[in-house]
Amino acid sequence: MAEQTAVADIGADGEKADSAVVRDALGVGVAVGLSGFAFGVTSAGSGLSLLQSCALSLLVFTGASQFALVGALAAGGNPLTAAAGAFFLGVRNAFYGLRLSQVLALPRVLRPFAAQWVIDETTAVTLAQPSRRSARIGFGVTGLSLYVLWNLTTLLGALGAKAIGDTDAWGLDAAGPAVFLALLAPMLKTTVERAVAGLAVVLGLGLLPVLPAGVPVLVAALAAPAVLFLEGRRRQAPRNDALRDDAQEEDR
């Protein structure tokens, strides 16, 4: 039945029905947007004011970075270290933007506004579309629904933090990272990508007991260059062997 529905959503010309794109985009926007409540509660529990919590969602609007920031602050980390960790997590959005700029090809006047919505979820929905039209619809609907709902639930979460009491007892601080990992896991399709993720987890969790709050996230970022360096060496080895064999053949 699911396969029949998927086929019905795609026309003979490969164009996906607008209603199907909207449905999928709203599903992602609503599902992820509700976790803004957990961020609001966690942010208030870490000592941020209502205004500060809402400003983070309005201006930063990248869930993993927001949770990293308030999590480090709640653990007693240095604000600069916490901000640095959040920044490096958010850098990935810049690379998303490079790809989405080609897929969406938006008018220049719209690009600064669209940049605010370049996050994991909008990227995933956009790149899953078969055409530029459906990609634009997916990006717009996902971005708008997620932005509105995330900010609304952030406000409700921050307001309700006092009523909830001890936020650690509810485990709401784990909701955001759990959503992020659920979105990331299906993207890890190659051995290199899985190796980067695995090494990052080992570095991040392994260094938690020995480094100040926020620093393990920064160190975990070294997983990518380390794995890519080793992968480059692995691929270069057969080439070097081939060149050496050719040189020996010429000497003979």
C-alpha positions, 0 to 999 in steps of 0.5 A, spaced: 500 500 500 505 504 501 509 503 495 502 504 491 501 511 494 508 513 493 507 511 485 501 515 485 504 521 488 509 521 482 506 523 475 509 520 469 513 526 468 517 524 474 513 531 477 511 530 485 504 532 486 504 538 490 499 536 495 504 530 497 510 535 498 506 539 502 504 533 506 511 530 507 514 537 509 508 538 514 509 532 517 517 533 518 515 540 520 510 538 526 514 532 528 520 536 529 517 543 531 514 540 537 521 538 540 522 546 541 518 545 547 523 541 550 528 546 548 524 551 552 524 547 558 531 546 558 533 553 556 529 555 562 532 550 567 539 552 565 538 559 567 536 563 561 531 568 561 524 567 557 527 573 553 534 569 552 530 563 550 526 565 545 531 570 542 535 563 541 530 560 537 528 566 533 535 568 531 539 562 531 534 557 529 538 550 529 536 545 534 542 541 535 546 548 536 541 551 541 541 544 545 549 544 545 549 551 548 544 551 553 547 544 555 554 546 556 551 552 560 547 548 565 553 543 566 557 549 568 561 550 562 564 557 560 559 561 556 565 562 551 566 555 550 559 553 550 558 558 544 564 555 540 561 548 541 554 551 538 558 555 533 561 549 530 555 545 530 552 550 526 557 551 521 554 545 517 548 549 515 553 553 511 555 547 507 547 545 506 546 552 503 552 551 498 548 545 495 541 548 496 543 554 493 544 550 486 537 546 487 532 552 489 536 557 485 532 562 489 532 570 486 537 574 490 532 578 494 529 572 497 536 568 499 538 572 505 531 570 508 531 563 506 538 562 509 535 562 516 531 556 514 537 552 512 537 547 517 537 539 517 530 538 516 529 543 510 535 540 507 533 533 508 526 534 505 528 539 499 534 534 497 528 528 497 524 532 491 525 530 484 524 537 481 526 544 483 518 546 483 517 540 489 524 542 492 522 549 493 515 547 496 518 542 500 523 547 503 518 553 504 513 549 507 518 545 512 521 551 514 515 555 515 511 550 519 518 548 523 520 555 524 513 557 527 512 551 531 519 551 534 518 558 536 511 557 539 513 551 543 520 554 545 515 560 548 511 555 551 516 550 554 520 556 557 513 559 560 512 552 563 519 550 566 517 552 573 510 548 573 514 542 571 520 543 576 526 539 576 527 538 568 533 533 569 528 528 572 524 528 566 529 527 561 527 533 556 534 535 555 535 529 551 529 530 546 533 535 542 539 530 541 535 524 540 531 528 534 538 530 531 540 523 531 534 520 528 535 525 522 542 524 522 542 516 522 539 515 515 544 519 512 550 515 514 550 511 508 558 510 506 563 507 510 567 514 511 561 517 514 559 512 519 567 512 521 566 519 522 560 519 526 563 513 530 569 516 532 565 523 534 561 519 538 567 516 542 571 522 542 565 526 545 563 521 550 570 519 552 572 526 554 566 528 558 569 526 564 575 529 563 574 536 559 570 542 561 563 542 559 562 544 551 570 542 550 568 535 548 564 537 542 569 541 539 574 535 540 569 531 537 569 535 530 576 533 529 573 526 527 572 528 520 579 531 518 582 525 522 578 520 518 578 523 511 586 524 512 586 516 513 581 515 508 586 519 503 592 515 505 588 508 504 586 510 497 593 513 496 597 507 498 595 502 491 597 508 487 604 509 490 604 501 489 602 501 482 607 507 481 613 503 484 611 497 480 611 501 473 618 504 475 621 497 477 618 495 470 622 501 466 628 499 470 628 492 467 
